[in-house]
Amino acid sequence: MKAKWGALMTDGRGKIGGHVASKNKSGAYLRTKVTPINRQSTAQSNIRARLTQVSQAFRGLTPARVLAWNNAVSDFKKSNIFGDSVMLSGAQLYQRLNNNLLCINHAVITDPPLPNSVATMGVLTLTGAKGTPALTLVFSTPIAVSESVKLYATAGVSNGKSFVKSEYRLLDILTSADVTPANILAAYVAKFGAIPAAGQQVFVKAVNVSNTTGVEGQALSASCVIAA
């Protein structure tokens, strides 16, 4: 568990004992930890295999390359769940960038890259219907040839829900060949089985990734209520 201390603990994230600390729009909360079922799905197995591959590859680097990754971390500072700036270790940076590259079907890198600017898809608009099944994503900024997009989606959720996080599943990898409006129905049905019932809500999240460095851009999200 991660905690932020003031005179007392002012914020917390993660697991401790049988409880989980987190935060929503109503404030901080503590709930009972629920262990999800490990379904051993193909997607889960692929992710585990990718993590193992990248971890083993880092251990096989030369000392000079390991040192280069350790020295590069100051160029890739990230914000933690509290909004504070933190630095990854060299191994974590290597894993983060190369996991992204493998996810978007590009070659891993053995030397740390220089930080590069990554675009977004601009304004996202999602529409969907149940009767004549449809799910369409409109975006205002074309995908650059030098980038790919990790597209995530949720199964149907209550139309009163305004925030999702753990519900996202990787839906598809988009490239510059994918133009707006993008028909994502086939990818959605392949992942979740069918369009949700009319009145339910679907969320999507799009993250641009550099094809050469694995650096991510800002995540964008959109949602829609499924029409009849």
C-alpha positions in Angstrom: 0.0 0.0 0.0 1.1 3.6 -0.7 0.3 6.2 1.9 0.7 10.0 2.0 1.4 11.3 5.5 0.5 14.6 7.1 -0.1 15.0 10.8 -1.9 11.7 10.2 -2.3 9.7 7.0 -4.0 12.0 4.5 -4.3 9.7 1.5 -3.7 6.1 0.6 -3.7 3.7 -2.4 -3.3 0.0 -2.7 -3.8 -3.1 -0.5 -3.0 -3.6 3.2 -4.1 -6.8 4.9 -7.6 -7.6 3.8 -8.5 -4.0 2.8 -7.9 -1.7 -0.2 -7.5 2.1 0.1 -8.5 4.3 -2.8 -10.4 7.5 -3.7 -13.4 8.6 -5.8 -15.3 11.8 -6.3 -16.7 11.5 -2.8 -13.3 11.3 -1.2 -10.9 8.7 0.2 -12.3 5.3 1.2 -11.3 1.9 2.6 -13.0 -1.3 1.4 -12.7 -5.0 1.8 -10.2 -6.6 -0.6 -11.9 -9.0 -3.1 -9.6 -11.5 -4.9 -10.7 -11.8 -8.5 -11.0 -15.1 -10.3 -7.9 -16.0 -12.3 -9.6 -17.1 -15.5 -6.3 -17.9 -17.3 -7.6 -16.3 -20.4 -5.5 -16.0 -23.6 -5.1 -12.2 -23.0 -3.9 -12.8 -19.5 -1.4 -15.4 -20.6 -0.1 -13.2 -23.4 0.5 -10.3 -20.9 2.3 -12.6 -18.5 4.5 -14.0 -21.3 5.3 -10.5 -22.5 6.3 -9.4 -18.9 8.5 -12.4 -18.5 10.1 -11.9 -21.9 11.0 -8.2 -21.1 12.3 -9.0 -17.6 14.6 -11.7 -18.9 15.8 -9.5 -21.7 16.8 -6.7 -19.3 18.8 -9.2 -17.2 20.7 -10.2 -20.4 21.8 -6.6 -21.2 25.5 -5.7 -20.9 26.5 -3.7 -17.8 27.0 -0.6 -20.0 23.5 -0.8 -21.3 22.1 -1.3 -17.8 24.0 1.8 -16.7 22.6 3.7 -19.6 19.0 2.8 -18.6 19.7 3.7 -15.0 21.1 7.1 -16.1 18.1 7.8 -18.4 15.4 7.6 -15.7 15.6 11.3 -14.9 14.3 12.1 -18.4 11.2 10.0 -17.9 9.7 11.2 -14.6 6.2 10.1 -14.0 3.4 11.3 -11.6 2.2 8.8 -9.1 -1.3 8.3 -7.9 -1.0 11.3 -5.6 0.2 13.6 -8.4 3.8 13.7 -7.0 6.7 13.4 -9.5 8.6 10.0 -9.2 11.4 8.3 -11.0 11.3 4.7 -12.2 14.3 2.4 -11.9 16.3 1.6 -15.0 14.7 -1.9 -15.1 11.2 -0.4 -14.7 11.8 2.1 -17.5 13.1 -0.6 -19.8 10.0 -2.7 -19.0 7.5 0.1 -19.5 8.8 1.2 -22.9 9.3 -2.3 -24.2 6.0 -3.6 -23.0 4.4 -0.8 -24.9 6.4 -1.7 -28.0 5.5 -5.4 -27.9 1.9 -4.5 -27.2 1.7 -2.5 -30.4 3.7 -5.1 -32.4 7.0 -3.2 -32.7 10.5 -4.3 -32.0 12.0 -3.9 -28.5 14.8 -1.4 -27.9 18.1 -2.2 -26.0 19.3 1.4 -25.6 17.3 4.1 -23.8 15.7 6.6 -26.2 15.5 10.3 -25.8 12.0 11.5 -24.6 9.8 12.4 -27.5 6.5 14.1 -27.9 3.5 11.8 -28.5 0.2 13.1 -29.9 -3.4 12.2 -28.9 -6.4 11.4 -31.0 -7.9 14.8 -30.2 -11.6 14.9 -29.4 -13.2 11.4 -29.0 -16.8 10.7 -29.7 -18.3 7.2 -29.2 -21.7 6.1 -30.5 -23.4 2.6 -30.3 -26.6 0.8 -31.0 -28.1 -2.6 -30.1 -30.9 -3.2 -32.7 -28.7 -2.9 -35.7 -25.4 -3.5 -33.9 -23.0 -0.6 -34.2 -20.1 0.9 -32.3 -18.3 3.8 -33.9 -15.4 5.9 -32.7 -14.8 9.4 -34.1 -11.6 11.2 -33.4 -10.5 14.7 -34.5 -6.7 14.0 -35.0 -5.5 11.4 -37.4 -3.1 8.8 -36.2 0.5 9.6 -37.3 2.5 7.0 -39.2 5.1 7.1 -36.4 2.5 6.1 -33.8 0.0 3.4 -32.8 -3.0 3.6 -30.5 -3.8 1.2 -27.7 -7.6 1.2 -27.6 -9.3 -0.1 -24.5 -13.0 -0.6 -23.8 -15.4 -1.8 -21.1 -18.2 -4.2 -21.1 -21.6 -2.7 -20.6 -22.0 -0.8 -17.3 -24.7 1.2 -15.6 -25.5 4.5 -17.4 -25.2 6.2 -14.1 -21.5 5.3 -13.8 -19.1 8.2 -14.4 -15.7 6.6 -13.7 -14.1 3.3 -14.7 -10.6 2.0 -14.2 -10.2 -1.7 -13.6 -13.1 -2.4 -16.1 -11.0 -1.5 -19.1 -9.8 -4.3 -21.4 -7.4 -3.9 -24.4 -9.7 -4.0 -27.4 -7.5 -3.3 -30.4 -4.3 -1.6 -31.7 -5.0 1.2 -34.2 -2.5 2.5 -36.7 -2.4 5.3 -39.3 -4.4 3.1 -41.6 -7.4 3.4 -39.3 -9.3 6.6 -40.2 -12.2 8.3 -38.6 -15.0 7.3 -38.2 -13.6 3.9 -37.0 -15.9 1.0 -36.9 -14.8 -0.9 -33.7 -17.8 -3.2 -33.6 -16.0 -6.4 -34.7 -13.2 -5.8 -32.2 -15.7 -5.2 -29.4 -17.8 -8.3 -30.2 -14.6 -10.4 -30.4 -13.6 -9.2 -27.0 -16.9 -9.1 -25.1 -19.2 -11.3 -27.1 -21.9 -8.8 -28.0 -23.0 -5.2 -27.8 -24.5 -4.5 -24.4 -28.3 -4.0 -23.9 -29.8 -0.7 -24.9 -29.5 1.8 -22.0 -26.2 0.4 -20.8 -23.0 2.5 -21.1 -19.7 1.7 -22.8 -16.4 3.5 -22.1 -13.4 3.6 -24.3 -9.8 4.8 -23.6 -7.2 5.6 -26.3 -3.5 5.9 -25.6 -1.1 6.9 -28.4 2.3 5.2 -28.3 5.5 6.0 -30.3 6.4 3.1 -32.6 10.1 3.7 -32.1 10.5 4.5 -28.4 7.4 3.1 -26.6 6.7 6.5 -25.0 3.0 7.0 -24.3 0.9 10.1 -24.8 -2.0 11.3 -22.7 -4.9 8.9 -22.3 -8.2 10.1 -23.7 -11.6 8.6 -22.9 -15.2 8.7 -24.2 -18.4 6.9 -23.4 -21.9 6.4 -24.8 -25.2 5.0 -23.8 -26.2 2.2 -26.2 -29.2 3.1 -28.2 -32.1 0.7 -28.9 
